[in-house]
Amino acid sequence: MNYRLTVHLQDVKPVSQVTGKRKNDKGKMVDVTKRKLFNTLSFYCKSEEACMQKLSEVRSKYNIAKGKNPSKMNKFDKELFNISFVN
């Protein structure tokens, strides 16, 4: 039995990454860079208790995002994380 912990983070800065190469106006190959936002972490754990322990480690390092949509009352103003069962 395996579980997956998915955590949505808040206040994460975008990073620049090279996504490939293309030719510029002069025919030279140049790097293509894009700004990417890595605001979701995912971990595999053996038990739900291990997931909760990992969640406490994530809480100490990052700010976990809270639900902002008032029409979704089960998520509104609560930390956005999920523990799911994986084969």
N, C-alpha and C positions, 0 to 999 in steps of 0.2 A: 504494500500500500504506500503510495506516495501522494503528497499534497503539494500544491503550488500556491505560494504567497505572492500576490501582486499588489504593489503599493504605488499610489500616485503622489508625486512630489510637488511642492509649491516653491516658488522663488528660485527656479533653476535657470541659470544663464545659458543662452545658446552658445554652441561651439562651432567653429569653422572646420569643415572636413573636405578633403579633396575627393571628389566624386568621379573623376575621370579626366580625360584629355580631349582637346579639340584644337582645330587649326584656327589661328587668328587671321587678321587681314593680310599679313605678310606671308602666310603659309607655314608659320612655325607652330609646333605643337606646344600648347600651354595647358596648365592645370585648370580644371574647372572646380571651383570651391562653392559650397553651399553652407548656409547656416542651419544647423540641426539642433533640435531641442529634445534632450533625453530626460523626460519627466516621469518615466515609469520604470520601476524596478521589479524584477521577477526572480523568485528563488524557489528551488525544489527542496522539500523537507520530507523526512520519514514519518513525522507525526504532527498532529495539530499543536501539541505542546512545543515542538521544535519550531513550528511556524510562529507561534506567539513569542518565543525567545528571540527569533530573528527580527520580528516586528519591533521589539523593544530596542534592539541594536540599531535598527533603522531610525527609530524615533530619536535616539541620542545623537545621530549624525545629521539628519535632515529634518525639514519641516514637512509634515504630511499634509496634503491638500484636503480641504473640507468642502463638502457639497454646497453649491451656491444657488441651485435651482429650487425656488420655494414650491414648485409644483410637484417635486419629488420629495415628499415629506419624510420618507424612510431614510434618505441620504442627506437631507438638508442640515447643514451645520455639524455634520459628523465626519470623522476621518474616512478618507476613501482608500480602503484596502479590501482585498478579497482573498479568502482561503478556499481553494477548490480541490476536489479529489481528482487525481490523475492516475491512470493505470500504469 
